[in-house]
Amino acid sequence: MPNSPSDAPRRITVRRRGPLLVEGPVEVELEDGTTVSSDRFRVALCTCRRSRRYPWCDTSHRDRARPSDE
């Protein structure tokens, strides 16, 4: 049963100016209600919305400078 007390919690690692690293497998519900999933042992979720593979991080944040107001 999902979310039962015996389930180990998912670990999410927050990186400054980088993606959220989530121990997988994961399902992500997008703003439009669609669901995407990954069965990898760890996934990187984009937080800057620059990824061409959003919600998955493709490291686009490394190539482009952030606006000064962020």
Backbone as CSV, one residue per row, in Angstrom:
resi,resn,N_x,N_y,N_z,CA_x,CA_y,CA_z,C_x,C_y,C_z
1,MET,0.842,-1.183,0.000,0.000,0.000,0.000,0.885,1.244,0.000
2,PRO,0.737,2.129,-0.983,1.548,3.343,-1.013,1.293,4.221,0.207
3,ASN,2.331,4.905,0.622,2.263,5.842,1.741,1.894,5.181,3.064
4,SER,2.167,3.908,3.186,1.927,3.258,4.469,3.085,3.574,5.399
5,PRO,2.883,3.452,6.704,3.948,3.775,7.646,5.224,2.956,7.434
6,SER,5.121,1.785,6.800,6.298,0.953,6.580,7.127,1.416,5.381
7,ASP,6.581,2.305,4.525,7.338,2.826,3.383,8.443,3.755,3.877
8,ALA,9.630,3.564,3.308,10.729,4.468,3.644,10.463,5.815,2.973
9,PRO,10.779,6.921,3.639,10.554,8.231,3.026,11.491,8.443,1.837
10,ARG,11.033,9.187,0.862,11.865,9.557,-0.286,12.828,10.644,0.151
11,ARG,14.039,10.560,-0.325,15.035,11.586,-0.017,15.091,12.561,-1.181
12,ILE,14.995,13.853,-0.875,15.108,14.913,-1.866,16.282,15.789,-1.459
13,THR,17.217,15.972,-2.386,18.395,16.782,-2.118,18.259,18.103,-2.857
14,VAL,18.325,19.205,-2.123,18.190,20.540,-2.696,19.583,21.059,-3.008
15,ARG,19.765,21.503,-4.253,21.038,22.072,-4.696,20.836,23.545,-5.026
16,ARG,21.677,24.386,-4.467,21.591,25.811,-4.786,21.919,26.002,-6.256
17,ARG,21.052,26.719,-6.970,21.217,26.978,-8.403,21.298,25.689,-9.213
18,GLY,20.605,24.678,-8.775,20.605,23.414,-9.505,19.290,22.701,-9.347
19,PRO,19.241,21.450,-9.800,17.999,20.690,-9.749,17.728,20.117,-8.365
20,LEU,16.513,19.646,-8.178,16.180,18.842,-7.004,16.526,17.404,-7.354
21,LEU,17.315,16.748,-6.536,17.662,15.341,-6.756,16.727,14.499,-5.906
22,VAL,15.973,13.612,-6.551,14.959,12.808,-5.875,15.298,11.339,-6.069
23,GLU,15.319,10.591,-4.960,15.523,9.153,-5.070,14.280,8.545,-5.690
24,GLY,14.470,7.760,-6.745,13.359,7.212,-7.516,12.981,5.822,-7.074
25,PRO,12.057,5.238,-7.779,11.327,5.775,-8.920,10.332,6.849,-8.489
26,VAL,9.950,7.695,-9.451,9.052,8.803,-9.130,7.969,8.970,-10.194
27,GLU,6.876,9.585,-9.791,5.840,10.086,-10.685,5.702,11.567,-10.388
28,VAL,5.637,12.373,-11.441,5.517,13.820,-11.287,4.237,14.261,-11.985
29,GLU,3.379,14.954,-11.253,2.165,15.508,-11.847,2.455,16.938,-12.273
30,LEU,2.264,17.216,-13.560,2.529,18.533,-14.117,1.331,19.459,-13.932
31,GLU,1.537,20.738,-14.201,0.496,21.747,-14.012,-0.781,21.435,-14.789
32,ASP,-0.634,20.823,-15.963,-1.808,20.528,-16.786,-2.499,19.223,-16.399
33,GLY,-1.997,18.585,-15.340,-2.622,17.362,-14.846,-2.042,16.076,-15.403
34,THR,-1.168,16.177,-16.409,-0.543,14.968,-16.931,0.501,14.459,-15.946
35,THR,0.772,13.172,-16.025,1.746,12.551,-15.134,2.879,11.966,-15.958
36,VAL,4.109,12.237,-15.535,5.288,11.631,-16.148,5.977,10.816,-15.076
37,SER,6.653,9.752,-15.482,7.293,8.898,-14.482,8.687,8.500,-14.927
38,SER,9.483,8.107,-13.958,10.832,7.607,-14.195,11.090,6.484,-13.207
39,ASP,11.687,5.409,-13.689,12.017,4.301,-12.804,13.500,4.279,-12.433
40,ARG,14.198,5.363,-12.710,15.620,5.461,-12.360,15.793,5.537,-10.849
41,PHE,16.985,5.183,-10.375,17.235,5.194,-8.929,17.345,6.605,-8.373
42,ARG,17.653,7.588,-9.224,17.697,8.995,-8.817,17.368,9.836,-10.035
43,VAL,16.547,10.849,-9.842,16.203,11.755,-10.935,16.496,13.185,-10.517
44,ALA,16.769,14.007,-11.514,17.015,15.427,-11.281,15.836,16.199,-11.850
45,LEU,15.123,16.903,-10.965,13.972,17.700,-11.379,14.398,19.144,-11.574
46,CYS,14.072,19.696,-12.736,14.444,21.064,-13.086,13.693,22.059,-12.202
47,THR,14.410,23.031,-11.662,13.778,24.095,-10.874,13.858,25.450,-11.563
48,CYS,14.634,25.541,-12.658,14.792,26.835,-13.344,13.907,26.946,-14.581
49,ARG,13.293,25.850,-14.994,12.413,25.778,-16.173,13.139,26.069,-17.479
50,ARG,14.444,25.919,-17.517,15.206,26.118,-18.754,15.409,24.814,-19.511
51,SER,15.090,23.709,-18.903,15.329,22.398,-19.497,14.437,22.160,-20.711
52,ARG,15.013,21.581,-21.740,14.217,21.184,-22.898,13.463,19.891,-22.622
53,ARG,13.793,19.221,-21.529,13.151,17.961,-21.160,12.323,18.117,-19.887
54,TYR,11.886,19.339,-19.586,11.155,19.635,-18.363,10.048,18.610,-18.139
55,PRO,9.879,18.048,-16.944,10.404,18.466,-15.653,11.781,17.890,-15.321
56,TRP,12.345,17.085,-16.221,13.656,16.506,-15.957,14.742,17.527,-16.276
57,CYS,15.755,17.594,-15.461,16.862,18.534,-15.662,17.787,18.009,-16.761
58,ASP,18.170,18.885,-17.693,19.153,18.532,-18.721,20.415,19.393,-18.592
59,THR,20.603,19.995,-17.450,21.737,20.869,-17.088,21.787,22.170,-17.895
60,SER,20.676,22.578,-18.477,20.634,23.857,-19.203,20.958,25.026,-18.294
61,HIS,20.715,24.886,-16.995,20.995,25.973,-16.057,22.478,26.324,-16.017
62,ARG,23.339,25.411,-16.422,24.778,25.678,-16.409,25.203,26.605,-17.543
63,ASP,24.505,26.522,-18.675,24.908,27.257,-19.865,24.410,28.687,-19.919
64,ARG,23.381,28.991,-19.184,22.759,30.313,-19.290,22.825,31.045,-17.964
65,ALA,23.152,32.308,-18.030,23.195,33.125,-16.817,21.782,33.447,-16.369
66,ARG,21.582,33.496,-15.072,20.283,33.881,-14.531,20.141,35.389,-14.585
67,PRO,18.909,35.873,-14.754,18.707,37.324,-14.670,19.144,37.838,-13.304
68,SER,19.604,39.066,-13.245,20.149,39.619,-12.001,19.117,39.741,-10.886
69,ASP,17.818,39.741,-11.224,16.801,39.901,-10.180,16.439,38.575,-9.508
70,GLU,17.042,37.448,-9.917,16.723,36.170,-9.274,17.654,35.856,-8.146
